[in-house]
Amino acid sequence: MNEKLNEIIEKYEEKLAVITVSLEEIQEMREDDFNPADASGGNFDDAYEMGRYDGDIEGEYSALYDVVKDLKALKEAE
């Protein structure tokens, strides 16, 4: 079981690394005097969708981070 648990942890850590790149890009865009209208080319529907997308990425990262943390705790408890 420990080997399978290690594989699962490794898989989720790889996904976290990919999501981290997206989060860094989002954060970089927000730091530069972010203006949603400018970022969306003046189309407020696009600004809304961009915000939803950013929130989805942050939520996915948060959930995966918690799963990896719990899996590591489970592994150490064995």
mmCIF file of the N, C-alpha and C atoms, coordinates in Angstrom:
data_MODEL
# 
_entry.id   MODEL 
# 
loop_
_atom_site.group_PDB 
_atom_site.id 
_atom_site.type_symbol 
_atom_site.label_atom_id 
_atom_site.label_alt_id 
_atom_site.label_comp_id 
_atom_site.label_asym_id 
_atom_site.label_entity_id 
_atom_site.label_seq_id 
_atom_site.pdbx_PDB_ins_code 
_atom_site.Cartn_x 
_atom_site.Cartn_y 
_atom_site.Cartn_z 
_atom_site.occupancy 
_atom_site.B_iso_or_equiv 
_atom_site.pdbx_formal_charge 
_atom_site.auth_seq_id 
_atom_site.auth_comp_id 
_atom_site.auth_asym_id 
_atom_site.auth_atom_id 
_atom_site.pdbx_PDB_model_num 
ATOM 1   N N  . MET A 1 1  ? 0.821   -1.202 0.000   1.00 0.00 ? 1  MET A N  1 
ATOM 2   C CA . MET A 1 1  ? 0.000   0.000  0.000   1.00 0.00 ? 1  MET A CA 1 
ATOM 3   C C  . MET A 1 1  ? 0.862   1.262  0.000   1.00 0.00 ? 1  MET A C  1 
ATOM 4   N N  . ASN A 1 2  ? 1.983   1.209  0.693   1.00 0.00 ? 2  ASN A N  1 
ATOM 5   C CA . ASN A 1 2  ? 2.858   2.368  0.786   1.00 0.00 ? 2  ASN A CA 1 
ATOM 6   C C  . ASN A 1 2  ? 3.362   2.791  -0.592  1.00 0.00 ? 2  ASN A C  1 
ATOM 7   N N  . GLU A 1 3  ? 3.655   1.817  -1.450  1.00 0.00 ? 3  GLU A N  1 
ATOM 8   C CA . GLU A 1 3  ? 4.138   2.124  -2.799  1.00 0.00 ? 3  GLU A CA 1 
ATOM 9   C C  . GLU A 1 3  ? 3.049   2.828  -3.611  1.00 0.00 ? 3  GLU A C  1 
ATOM 10  N N  . LYS A 1 4  ? 1.824   2.322  -3.517  1.00 0.00 ? 4  LYS A N  1 
ATOM 11  C CA . LYS A 1 4  ? 0.709   2.929  -4.235  1.00 0.00 ? 4  LYS A CA 1 
ATOM 12  C C  . LYS A 1 4  ? 0.430   4.338  -3.707  1.00 0.00 ? 4  LYS A C  1 
ATOM 13  N N  . LEU A 1 5  ? 0.523   4.507  -2.411  1.00 0.00 ? 5  LEU A N  1 
ATOM 14  C CA . LEU A 1 5  ? 0.330   5.817  -1.798  1.00 0.00 ? 5  LEU A CA 1 
ATOM 15  C C  . LEU A 1 5  ? 1.381   6.807  -2.299  1.00 0.00 ? 5  LEU A C  1 
ATOM 16  N N  . ASN A 1 6  ? 2.615   6.349  -2.412  1.00 0.00 ? 6  ASN A N  1 
ATOM 17  C CA . ASN A 1 6  ? 3.686   7.199  -2.947  1.00 0.00 ? 6  ASN A CA 1 
ATOM 18  C C  . ASN A 1 6  ? 3.391   7.617  -4.387  1.00 0.00 ? 6  ASN A C  1 
ATOM 19  N N  . GLU A 1 7  ? 2.862   6.696  -5.187  1.00 0.00 ? 7  GLU A N  1 
ATOM 20  C CA . GLU A 1 7  ? 2.527   7.006  -6.577  1.00 0.00 ? 7  GLU A CA 1 
ATOM 21  C C  . GLU A 1 7  ? 1.427   8.070  -6.642  1.00 0.00 ? 7  GLU A C  1 
ATOM 22  N N  . ILE A 1 8  ? 0.434   7.923  -5.794  1.00 0.00 ? 8  ILE A N  1 
ATOM 23  C CA . ILE A 1 8  ? -0.669  8.888  -5.771  1.00 0.00 ? 8  ILE A CA 1 
ATOM 24  C C  . ILE A 1 8  ? -0.168  10.263 -5.341  1.00 0.00 ? 8  ILE A C  1 
ATOM 25  N N  . ILE A 1 9  ? 0.647   10.299 -4.298  1.00 0.00 ? 9  ILE A N  1 
ATOM 26  C CA . ILE A 1 9  ? 1.209   11.571 -3.819  1.00 0.00 ? 9  ILE A CA 1 
ATOM 27  C C  . ILE A 1 9  ? 2.030   12.226 -4.924  1.00 0.00 ? 9  ILE A C  1 
ATOM 28  N N  . GLU A 1 10 ? 2.852   11.442 -5.602  1.00 0.00 ? 10 GLU A N  1 
ATOM 29  C CA . GLU A 1 10 ? 3.695   11.979 -6.675  1.00 0.00 ? 10 GLU A CA 1 
ATOM 30  C C  . GLU A 1 10 ? 2.837   12.544 -7.805  1.00 0.00 ? 10 GLU A C  1 
ATOM 31  N N  . LYS A 1 11 ? 1.775   11.832 -8.163  1.00 0.00 ? 11 LYS A N  1 
ATOM 32  C CA . LYS A 1 11 ? 0.878   12.287 -9.228  1.00 0.00 ? 11 LYS A CA 1 
ATOM 33  C C  . LYS A 1 11 ? 0.242   13.628 -8.871  1.00 0.00 ? 11 LYS A C  1 
ATOM 34  N N  . TYR A 1 12 ? -0.260  13.748 -7.639  1.00 0.00 ? 12 TYR A N  1 
ATOM 35  C CA . TYR A 1 12 ? -0.890  14.998 -7.222  1.00 0.00 ? 12 TYR A CA 1 
ATOM 36  C C  . TYR A 1 12 ? 0.120   16.130 -7.052  1.00 0.00 ? 12 TYR A C  1 
ATOM 37  N N  . GLU A 1 13 ? 1.332   15.818 -6.646  1.00 0.00 ? 13 GLU A N  1 
ATOM 38  C CA . GLU A 1 13 ? 2.361   16.858 -6.550  1.00 0.00 ? 13 GLU A CA 1 
ATOM 39  C C  . GLU A 1 13 ? 2.724   17.392 -7.928  1.00 0.00 ? 13 GLU A C  1 
ATOM 40  N N  . GLU A 1 14 ? 2.709   16.522 -8.941  1.00 0.00 ? 14 GLU A N  1 
ATOM 41  C CA . GLU A 1 14 ? 2.963   16.975 -10.310 1.00 0.00 ? 14 GLU A CA 1 
ATOM 42  C C  . GLU A 1 14 ? 1.850   17.915 -10.767 1.00 0.00 ? 14 GLU A C  1 
ATOM 43  N N  . LYS A 1 15 ? 0.601   17.572 -10.437 1.00 0.00 ? 15 LYS A N  1 
ATOM 44  C CA . LYS A 1 15 ? -0.520  18.447 -10.793 1.00 0.00 ? 15 LYS A CA 1 
ATOM 45  C C  . LYS A 1 15 ? -0.405  19.786 -10.069 1.00 0.00 ? 15 LYS A C  1 
ATOM 46  N N  . LEU A 1 16 ? 0.014   19.748 -8.808  1.00 0.00 ? 16 LEU A N  1 
ATOM 47  C CA . LEU A 1 16 ? 0.200   20.996 -8.057  1.00 0.00 ? 16 LEU A CA 1 
ATOM 48  C C  . LEU A 1 16 ? 1.249   21.884 -8.718  1.00 0.00 ? 16 LEU A C  1 
ATOM 49  N N  . ALA A 1 17 ? 2.320   21.262 -9.218  1.00 0.00 ? 17 ALA A N  1 
ATOM 50  C CA . ALA A 1 17 ? 3.380   22.035 -9.880  1.00 0.00 ? 17 ALA A CA 1 
ATOM 51  C C  . ALA A 1 17 ? 2.839   22.742 -11.118 1.00 0.00 ? 17 ALA A C  1 
ATOM 52  N N  . VAL A 1 18 ? 1.997   22.062 -11.883 1.00 0.00 ? 18 VAL A N  1 
ATOM 53  C CA . VAL A 1 18 ? 1.412   22.662 -13.086 1.00 0.00 ? 18 VAL A CA 1 
ATOM 54  C C  . VAL A 1 18 ? 0.487   23.813 -12.704 1.00 0.00 ? 18 VAL A C  1 
ATOM 55  N N  . ILE A 1 19 ? -0.335  23.587 -11.696 1.00 0.00 ? 19 ILE A N  1 
ATOM 56  C CA . ILE A 1 19 ? -1.280  24.622 -11.259 1.00 0.00 ? 19 ILE A CA 1 
ATOM 57  C C  . ILE A 1 19 ? -0.525  25.810 -10.670 1.00 0.00 ? 19 ILE A C  1 
ATOM 58  N N  . THR A 1 20 ? 0.590   25.561 -10.008 1.00 0.00 ? 20 THR A N  1 
ATOM 59  C CA . THR A 1 20 ? 1.394   26.636 -9.425  1.00 0.00 ? 20 THR A CA 1 
ATOM 60  C C  . THR A 1 20 ? 1.849   27.615 -10.497 1.00 0.00 ? 20 THR A C  1 
ATOM 61  N N  . VAL A 1 21 ? 2.214   27.103 -11.665 1.00 0.00 ? 21 VAL A N  1 
ATOM 62  C CA . VAL A 1 21 ? 2.632   27.975 -12.766 1.00 0.00 ? 21 VAL A CA 1 
ATOM 63  C C  . VAL A 1 21 ? 1.478   28.898 -13.163 1.00 0.00 ? 21 VAL A C  1 
ATOM 64  N N  . SER A 1 22 ? 0.274   28.342 -13.257 1.00 0.00 ? 22 SER A N  1 
ATOM 65  C CA . SER A 1 22 ? -0.889  29.168 -13.597 1.00 0.00 ? 22 SER A CA 1 
ATOM 66  C C  . SER A 1 22 ? -1.166  30.210 -12.518 1.00 0.00 ? 22 SER A C  1 
ATOM 67  N N  . LEU A 1 23 ? -1.044  29.803 -11.264 1.00 0.00 ? 23 LEU A N  1 
ATOM 68  C CA . LEU A 1 23 ? -1.263  30.752 -10.167 1.00 0.00 ? 23 LEU A CA 1 
ATOM 69  C C  . LEU A 1 23 ? -0.247  31.879 -10.188 1.00 0.00 ? 23 LEU A C  1 
ATOM 70  N N  . GLU A 1 24 ? 0.993   31.563 -10.508 1.00 0.00 ? 24 GLU A N  1 
ATOM 71  C CA . GLU A 1 24 ? 2.030   32.593 -10.581 1.00 0.00 ? 24 GLU A CA 1 
ATOM 72  C C  . GLU A 1 24 ? 1.726   33.585 -11.699 1.00 0.00 ? 24 GLU A C  1 
ATOM 73  N N  . GLU A 1 25 ? 1.223   33.085 -12.825 1.00 0.00 ? 25 GLU A N  1 
ATOM 74  C CA . GLU A 1 25 ? 0.860   33.972 -13.935 1.00 0.00 ? 25 GLU A CA 1 
ATOM 75  C C  . GLU A 1 25 ? -0.302  34.887 -13.540 1.00 0.00 ? 25 GLU A C  1 
ATOM 76  N N  . ILE A 1 26 ? -1.281  34.312 -12.861 1.00 0.00 ? 26 ILE A N  1 
ATOM 77  C CA . ILE A 1 26 ? -2.432  35.102 -12.409 1.00 0.00 ? 26 ILE A CA 1 
ATOM 78  C C  . ILE A 1 26 ? -1.968  36.181 -11.429 1.00 0.00 ? 26 ILE A C  1 
ATOM 79  N N  . GLN A 1 27 ? -1.136  35.795 -10.481 1.00 0.00 ? 27 GLN A N  1 
ATOM 80  C CA . GLN A 1 27 ? -0.646  36.741 -9.482  1.00 0.00 ? 27 GLN A CA 1 
ATOM 81  C C  . GLN A 1 27 ? 0.182   37.849 -10.125 1.00 0.00 ? 27 GLN A C  1 
ATOM 82  N N  . GLU A 1 28 ? 0.995   37.491 -11.101 1.00 0.00 ? 28 GLU A N  1 
ATOM 83  C CA . GLU A 1 28 ? 1.818   38.487 -11.790 1.00 0.00 ? 28 GLU A CA 1 
ATOM 84  C C  . GLU A 1 28 ? 0.935   39.514 -12.491 1.00 0.00 ? 28 GLU A C  1 
ATOM 85  N N  . MET A 1 29 ? -0.136  39.054 -13.117 1.00 0.00 ? 29 MET A N  1 
ATOM 86  C CA . MET A 1 29 ? -1.042  39.967 -13.804 1.00 0.00 ? 29 MET A CA 1 
ATOM 87  C C  . MET A 1 29 ? -1.735  40.894 -12.800 1.00 0.00 ? 29 MET A C  1 
ATOM 88  N N  . ARG A 1 30 ? -2.102  40.370 -11.643 1.00 0.00 ? 30 ARG A N  1 
ATOM 89  C CA . ARG A 1 30 ? -2.799  41.165 -10.634 1.00 0.00 ? 30 ARG A CA 1 
ATOM 90  C C  . ARG A 1 30 ? -1.899  42.220 -10.000 1.00 0.00 ? 30 ARG A C  1 
ATOM 91  N N  . GLU A 1 31 ? -0.621  41.954 -9.920  1.00 0.00 ? 31 GLU A N  1 
ATOM 92  C CA . GLU A 1 31 ? 0.296   42.871 -9.250  1.00 0.00 ? 31 GLU A CA 1 
ATOM 93  C C  . GLU A 1 31 ? 0.532   44.154 -10.032 1.00 0.00 ? 31 GLU A C  1 
ATOM 94  N N  . ASP A 1 32 ? 0.399   44.122 -11.323 1.00 0.00 ? 32 ASP A N  1 
ATOM 95  C CA . ASP A 1 32 ? 0.736   45.262 -12.170 1.00 0.00 ? 32 ASP A CA 1 
ATOM 96  C C  . ASP A 1 32 ? -0.444  46.212 -12.333 1.00 0.00 ? 32 ASP A C  1 
ATOM 97  N N  . ASP A 1 33 ? -0.894  46.836 -11.229 1.00 0.00 ? 33 ASP A N  1 
ATOM 98  C CA . ASP A 1 33 ? -2.029  47.764 -11.281 1.00 0.00 ? 33 ASP A CA 1 
ATOM 99  C C  . ASP A 1 33 ? -3.163  47.190 -12.113 1.00 0.00 ? 33 ASP A C  1 
ATOM 100 N N  . PHE A 1 34 ? -3.635  46.054 -11.699 1.00 0.00 ? 34 PHE A N  1 
ATOM 101 C CA . PHE A 1 34 ? -4.636  45.290 -12.442 1.00 0.00 ? 34 PHE A CA 1 
ATOM 102 C C  . PHE A 1 34 ? -5.911  46.090 -12.667 1.00 0.00 ? 34 PHE A C  1 
ATOM 103 N N  . ASN A 1 35 ? -6.361  46.100 -13.898 1.00 0.00 ? 35 ASN A N  1 
ATOM 104 C CA . ASN A 1 35 ? -7.619  46.718 -14.284 1.00 0.00 ? 35 ASN A CA 1 
ATOM 105 C C  . ASN A 1 35 ? -8.386  45.678 -15.103 1.00 0.00 ? 35 ASN A C  1 
ATOM 106 N N  . PRO A 1 36 ? -9.488  45.144 -14.573 1.00 0.00 ? 36 PRO A N  1 
ATOM 107 C CA . PRO A 1 36 ? -10.213 44.086 -15.288 1.00 0.00 ? 36 PRO A CA 1 
ATOM 108 C C  . PRO A 1 36 ? -10.645 44.496 -16.693 1.00 0.00 ? 36 PRO A C  1 
ATOM 109 N N  . ALA A 1 37 ? -11.034 45.736 -16.866 1.00 0.00 ? 37 ALA A N  1 
ATOM 110 C CA . ALA A 1 37 ? -11.470 46.188 -18.185 1.00 0.00 ? 37 ALA A CA 1 
ATOM 111 C C  . ALA A 1 37 ? -10.312 46.141 -19.182 1.00 0.00 ? 37 ALA A C  1 
ATOM 112 N N  . ASP A 1 38 ? -9.127  46.561 -18.755 1.00 0.00 ? 38 ASP A N  1 
ATOM 113 C CA . ASP A 1 38 ? -7.962  46.502 -19.633 1.00 0.00 ? 38 ASP A CA 1 
ATOM 114 C C  . ASP A 1 38 ? -7.563  45.063 -19.929 1.00 0.00 ? 38 ASP A C  1 
ATOM 115 N N  . ALA A 1 39 ? -7.578  44.225 -18.902 1.00 0.00 ? 39 ALA A N  1 
ATOM 116 C CA . ALA A 1 39 ? -7.156  42.835 -19.065 1.00 0.00 ? 39 ALA A CA 1 
ATOM 117 C C  . ALA A 1 39 ? -8.088  42.071 -19.995 1.00 0.00 ? 39 ALA A C  1 
ATOM 118 N N  . SER A 1 40 ? -9.357  42.488 -20.061 1.00 0.00 ? 40 SER A N  1 
ATOM 119 C CA . SER A 1 40 ? -10.328 41.789 -20.902 1.00 0.00 ? 40 SER A CA 1 
ATOM 120 C C  . SER A 1 40 ? -10.543 42.487 -22.238 1.00 0.00 ? 40 SER A C  1 
ATOM 121 N N  . GLY A 1 41 ? -9.752  43.500 -22.506 1.00 0.00 ? 41 GLY A N  1 
ATOM 122 C CA . GLY A 1 41 ? -9.920  44.232 -23.752 1.00 0.00 ? 41 GLY A CA 1 
ATOM 123 C C  . GLY A 1 41 ? -11.185 45.076 -23.767 1.00 0.00 ? 41 GLY A C  1 
ATOM 124 N N  . GLY A 1 42 ? -11.687 45.442 -22.584 1.00 0.00 ? 42 GLY A N  1 
ATOM 125 C CA . GLY A 1 42 ? -12.876 46.277 -22.496 1.00 0.00 ? 42 GLY A CA 1 
ATOM 126 C C  . GLY A 1 42 ? -14.179 45.495 -22.491 1.00 0.00 ? 42 GLY A C  1 
ATOM 127 N N  . ASN A 1 43 ? -14.121 44.182 -22.626 1.00 0.00 ? 43 ASN A N  1 
ATOM 128 C CA . ASN A 1 43 ? -15.319 43.357 -22.639 1.00 0.00 ? 43 ASN A CA 1 
ATOM 129 C C  . ASN A 1 43 ? -15.563 42.823 -21.228 1.00 0.00 ? 43 ASN A C  1 
ATOM 130 N N  . PHE A 1 44 ? -16.564 43.334 -20.552 1.00 0.00 ? 44 PHE A N  1 
ATOM 131 C CA . PHE A 1 44 ? -16.792 42.974 -19.156 1.00 0.00 ? 44 PHE A CA 1 
ATOM 132 C C  . PHE A 1 44 ? -17.221 41.520 -18.984 1.00 0.00 ? 44 PHE A C  1 
ATOM 133 N N  . ASP A 1 45 ? -17.849 40.934 -20.011 1.00 0.00 ? 45 ASP A N  1 
ATOM 134 C CA . ASP A 1 45 ? -18.166 39.507 -19.939 1.00 0.00 ? 45 ASP A CA 1 
ATOM 135 C C  . ASP A 1 45 ? -16.876 38.690 -19.838 1.00 0.00 ? 45 ASP A C  1 
ATOM 136 N N  . ASP A 1 46 ? -15.873 39.095 -20.595 1.00 0.00 ? 46 ASP A N  1 
ATOM 137 C CA . ASP A 1 46 ? -14.583 38.404 -20.529 1.00 0.00 ? 46 ASP A CA 1 
ATOM 138 C C  . ASP A 1 46 ? -13.940 38.586 -19.158 1.00 0.00 ? 46 ASP A C  1 
ATOM 139 N N  . ALA A 1 47 ? -14.070 39.779 -18.589 1.00 0.00 ? 47 ALA A N  1 
ATOM 140 C CA . ALA A 1 47 ? -13.500 40.034 -17.265 1.00 0.00 ? 47 ALA A CA 1 
ATOM 141 C C  . ALA A 1 47 ? -14.142 39.102 -16.235 1.00 0.00 ? 47 ALA A C  1 
ATOM 142 N N  . TYR A 1 48 ? -15.446 38.922 -16.345 1.00 0.00 ? 48 TYR A N  1 
ATOM 143 C CA . TYR A 1 48 ? -16.153 38.024 -15.425 1.00 0.00 ? 48 TYR A CA 1 
ATOM 144 C C  . TYR A 1 48 ? -15.643 36.594 -15.589 1.00 0.00 ? 48 TYR A C  1 
ATOM 145 N N  . GLU A 1 49 ? -15.541 36.141 -16.828 1.00 0.00 ? 49 GLU A N  1 
ATOM 146 C CA . GLU A 1 49 ? -15.071 34.774 -17.096 1.00 0.00 ? 49 GLU A CA 1 
ATOM 147 C C  . GLU A 1 49 ? -13.633 34.578 -16.623 1.00 0.00 ? 49 GLU A C  1 
ATOM 148 N N  . MET A 1 50 ? -12.808 35.612 -16.790 1.00 0.00 ? 50 MET A N  1 
ATOM 149 C CA . MET A 1 50 ? -11.424 35.522 -16.313 1.00 0.00 ? 50 MET A CA 1 
ATOM 150 C C  . MET A 1 50 ? -11.404 35.359 -14.794 1.00 0.00 ? 50 MET A C  1 
ATOM 151 N N  . GLY A 1 51 ? -12.263 36.090 -14.108 1.00 0.00 ? 51 GLY A N  1 
ATOM 152 C CA . GLY A 1 51 ? -12.344 35.976 -12.656 1.00 0.00 ? 51 GLY A CA 1 
ATOM 153 C C  . GLY A 1 51 ? -12.804 34.600 -12.224 1.00 0.00 ? 51 GLY A C  1 
ATOM 154 N N  . ARG A 1 52 ? -13.782 34.060 -12.923 1.00 0.00 ? 52 ARG A N  1 
ATOM 155 C CA . ARG A 1 52 ? -14.241 32.699 -12.616 1.00 0.00 ? 52 ARG A CA 1 
ATOM 156 C C  . ARG A 1 52 ? -13.131 31.688 -12.835 1.00 0.00 ? 52 ARG A C  1 
ATOM 157 N N  . TYR A 1 53 ? -12.413 31.836 -13.948 1.00 0.00 ? 53 TYR A N  1 
ATOM 158 C CA . TYR A 1 53 ? -11.311 30.924 -14.254 1.00 0.00 ? 53 TYR A CA 1 
ATOM 159 C C  . TYR A 1 53 ? -10.237 31.004 -13.172 1.00 0.00 ? 53 TYR A C  1 
ATOM 160 N N  . ASP A 1 54 ? -9.878  32.222 -12.789 1.00 0.00 ? 54 ASP A N  1 
ATOM 161 C CA . ASP A 1 54 ? -8.866  32.401 -11.739 1.00 0.00 ? 54 ASP A CA 1 
ATOM 162 C C  . ASP A 1 54 ? -9.313  31.743 -10.437 1.00 0.00 ? 54 ASP A C  1 
ATOM 163 N N  . GLY A 1 55 ? -10.573 31.913 -10.090 1.00 0.00 ? 55 GLY A N  1 
ATOM 164 C CA . GLY A 1 55 ? -11.105 31.294 -8.880  1.00 0.00 ? 55 GLY A CA 1 
ATOM 165 C C  . GLY A 1 55 ? -11.098 29.780 -8.963  1.00 0.00 ? 55 GLY A C  1 
ATOM 166 N N  . ASP A 1 56 ? -11.402 29.247 -10.143 1.00 0.00 ? 56 ASP A N  1 
ATOM 167 C CA . ASP A 1 56 ? -11.365 27.794 -10.327 1.00 0.00 ? 56 ASP A CA 1 
ATOM 168 C C  . ASP A 1 56 ? -9.951  27.255 -10.123 1.00 0.00 ? 56 ASP A C  1 
ATOM 169 N N  . ILE A 1 57 ? -8.967  27.955 -10.658 1.00 0.00 ? 57 ILE A N  1 
ATOM 170 C CA . ILE A 1 57 ? -7.566  27.535 -10.511 1.00 0.00 ? 57 ILE A CA 1 
ATOM 171 C C  . ILE A 1 57 ? -7.169  27.569 -9.037  1.00 0.00 ? 57 ILE A C  1 
ATOM 172 N N  . GLU A 1 58 ? -7.517  28.641 -8.340  1.00 0.00 ? 58 GLU A N  1 
ATOM 173 C CA . GLU A 1 58 ? -7.170  28.759 -6.922  1.00 0.00 ? 58 GLU A CA 1 
ATOM 174 C C  . GLU A 1 58 ? -7.881  27.688 -6.089  1.00 0.00 ? 58 GLU A C  1 
ATOM 175 N N  . GLY A 1 59 ? -9.131  27.393 -6.421  1.00 0.00 ? 59 GLY A N  1 
ATOM 176 C CA . GLY A 1 59 ? -9.862  26.352 -5.708  1.00 0.00 ? 59 GLY A CA 1 
ATOM 177 C C  . GLY A 1 59 ? -9.268  24.971 -5.943  1.00 0.00 ? 59 GLY A C  1 
ATOM 178 N N  . GLU A 1 60 ? -8.893  24.704 -7.184  1.00 0.00 ? 60 GLU A N  1 
ATOM 179 C CA . GLU A 1 60 ? -8.284  23.412 -7.507  1.00 0.00 ? 60 GLU A CA 1 
ATOM 180 C C  . GLU A 1 60 ? -6.960  23.243 -6.768  1.00 0.00 ? 60 GLU A C  1 
ATOM 181 N N  . TYR A 1 61 ? -6.162  24.307 -6.736  1.00 0.00 ? 61 TYR A N  1 
ATOM 182 C CA . TYR A 1 61 ? -4.889  24.240 -6.019  1.00 0.00 ? 61 TYR A CA 1 
ATOM 183 C C  . TYR A 1 61 ? -5.118  23.964 -4.537  1.00 0.00 ? 61 TYR A C  1 
ATOM 184 N N  . SER A 1 62 ? -6.050  24.682 -3.953  1.00 0.00 ? 62 SER A N  1 
ATOM 185 C CA . SER A 1 62 ? -6.323  24.533 -2.530  1.00 0.00 ? 62 SER A CA 1 
ATOM 186 C C  . SER A 1 62 ? -6.775  23.113 -2.196  1.00 0.00 ? 62 SER A C  1 
ATOM 187 N N  . ALA A 1 63 ? -7.667  22.564 -3.015  1.00 0.00 ? 63 ALA A N  1 
ATOM 188 C CA . ALA A 1 63 ? -8.169  21.214 -2.779  1.00 0.00 ? 63 ALA A CA 1 
ATOM 189 C C  . ALA A 1 63 ? -7.050  20.178 -2.928  1.00 0.00 ? 63 ALA A C  1 
ATOM 190 N N  . LEU A 1 64 ? -6.255  20.293 -3.991  1.00 0.00 ? 64 LEU A N  1 
ATOM 191 C CA . LEU A 1 64 ? -5.159  19.339 -4.197  1.00 0.00 ? 64 LEU A CA 1 
ATOM 192 C C  . LEU A 1 64 ? -4.116  19.448 -3.094  1.00 0.00 ? 64 LEU A C  1 
ATOM 193 N N  . TYR A 1 65 ? -3.830  20.661 -2.659  1.00 0.00 ? 65 TYR A N  1 
ATOM 194 C CA . TYR A 1 65 ? -2.863  20.856 -1.592  1.00 0.00 ? 65 TYR A CA 1 
ATOM 195 C C  . TYR A 1 65 ? -3.322  20.128 -0.327  1.00 0.00 ? 65 TYR A C  1 
ATOM 196 N N  . ASP A 1 66 ? -4.606  20.278 0.002   1.00 0.00 ? 66 ASP A N  1 
ATOM 197 C CA . ASP A 1 66 ? -5.144  19.606 1.191   1.00 0.00 ? 66 ASP A CA 1 
ATOM 198 C C  . ASP A 1 66 ? -5.107  18.091 1.046   1.00 0.00 ? 66 ASP A C  1 
ATOM 199 N N  . VAL A 1 67 ? -5.401  17.589 -0.142  1.00 0.00 ? 67 VAL A N  1 
ATOM 200 C CA . VAL A 1 67 ? -5.370  16.145 -0.375  1.00 0.00 ? 67 VAL A CA 1 
ATOM 201 C C  . VAL A 1 67 ? -3.947  15.609 -0.199  1.00 0.00 ? 67 VAL A C  1 
ATOM 202 N N  . VAL A 1 68 ? -2.973  16.300 -0.788  1.00 0.00 ? 68 VAL A N  1 
ATOM 203 C CA . VAL A 1 68 ? -1.574  15.863 -0.672  1.00 0.00 ? 68 VAL A CA 1 
ATOM 204 C C  . VAL A 1 68 ? -1.140  15.893 0.792   1.00 0.00 ? 68 VAL A C  1 
ATOM 205 N N  . LYS A 1 69 ? -1.507  16.945 1.505   1.00 0.00 ? 69 LYS A N  1 
ATOM 206 C CA . LYS A 1 69 ? -1.152  17.048 2.921   1.00 0.00 ? 69 LYS A CA 1 
ATOM 207 C C  . LYS A 1 69 ? -1.745  15.875 3.709   1.00 0.00 ? 69 LYS A C  1 
ATOM 208 N N  . ASP A 1 70 ? -2.999  15.549 3.443   1.00 0.00 ? 70 ASP A N  1 
ATOM 209 C CA . ASP A 1 70 ? -3.653  14.441 4.147   1.00 0.00 ? 70 ASP A CA 1 
ATOM 210 C C  . ASP A 1 70 ? -3.039  13.094 3.774   1.00 0.00 ? 70 ASP A C  1 
ATOM 211 N N  . LEU A 1 71 ? -2.699  12.922 2.499   1.00 0.00 ? 71 LEU A N  1 
ATOM 212 C CA . LEU A 1 71 ? -2.073  11.669 2.073   1.00 0.00 ? 71 LEU A CA 1 
ATOM 213 C C  . LEU A 1 71 ? -0.700  11.484 2.718   1.00 0.00 ? 71 LEU A C  1 
ATOM 214 N N  . LYS A 1 72 ? 0.046   12.560 2.831   1.00 0.00 ? 72 LYS A N  1 
ATOM 215 C CA . LYS A 1 72 ? 1.356   12.478 3.482   1.00 0.00 ? 72 LYS A CA 1 
ATOM 216 C C  . LYS A 1 72 ? 1.205   12.139 4.967   1.00 0.00 ? 72 LYS A C  1 
ATOM 217 N N  . ALA A 1 73 ? 0.200   12.703 5.599   1.00 0.00 ? 73 ALA A N  1 
ATOM 218 C CA . ALA A 1 73 ? -0.061  12.389 7.015   1.00 0.00 ? 73 ALA A CA 1 
ATOM 219 C C  . ALA A 1 73 ? -0.449  10.923 7.167   1.00 0.00 ? 73 ALA A C  1 
ATOM 220 N N  . LEU A 1 74 ? -1.251  10.421 6.238   1.00 0.00 ? 74 LEU A N  1 
ATOM 221 C CA . LEU A 1 74 ? -1.646  9.022  6.254   1.00 0.00 ? 74 LEU A CA 1 
ATOM 222 C C  . LEU A 1 74 ? -0.426  8.110  6.070   1.00 0.00 ? 74 LEU A C  1 
ATOM 223 N N  . LYS A 1 75 ? 0.449   8.501  5.168   1.00 0.00 ? 75 LYS A N  1 
ATOM 224 C CA . LYS A 1 75 ? 1.670   7.726  4.908   1.00 0.00 ? 75 LYS A CA 1 
ATOM 225 C C  . LYS A 1 75 ? 2.549   7.661  6.151   1.00 0.00 ? 75 LYS A C  1 
ATOM 226 N N  . GLU A 1 76 ? 2.692   8.785  6.843   1.00 0.00 ? 76 GLU A N  1 
ATOM 227 C CA . GLU A 1 76 ? 3.530   8.821  8.042   1.00 0.00 ? 76 GLU A CA 1 
ATOM 228 C C  . GLU A 1 76 ? 2.904   8.038  9.205   1.00 0.00 ? 76 GLU A C  1 
ATOM 229 N N  . ALA A 1 77 ? 1.591   7.926  9.186   1.00 0.00 ? 77 ALA A N  1 
ATOM 230 C CA . ALA A 1 77 ? 0.905   7.197  10.262  1.00 0.00 ? 77 ALA A CA 1 
ATOM 231 C C  . ALA A 1 77 ? 1.066   5.680  10.138  1.00 0.00 ? 77 ALA A C  1 
ATOM 232 N N  . GLU A 1 78 ? 1.454   5.234  8.945   1.00 0.00 ? 78 GLU A N  1 
ATOM 233 C CA . GLU A 1 78 ? 1.607   3.777  8.746   1.00 0.00 ? 78 GLU A CA 1 
ATOM 234 C C  . GLU A 1 78 ? 2.804   3.239  9.471   1.00 0.00 ? 78 GLU A C  1 
# 
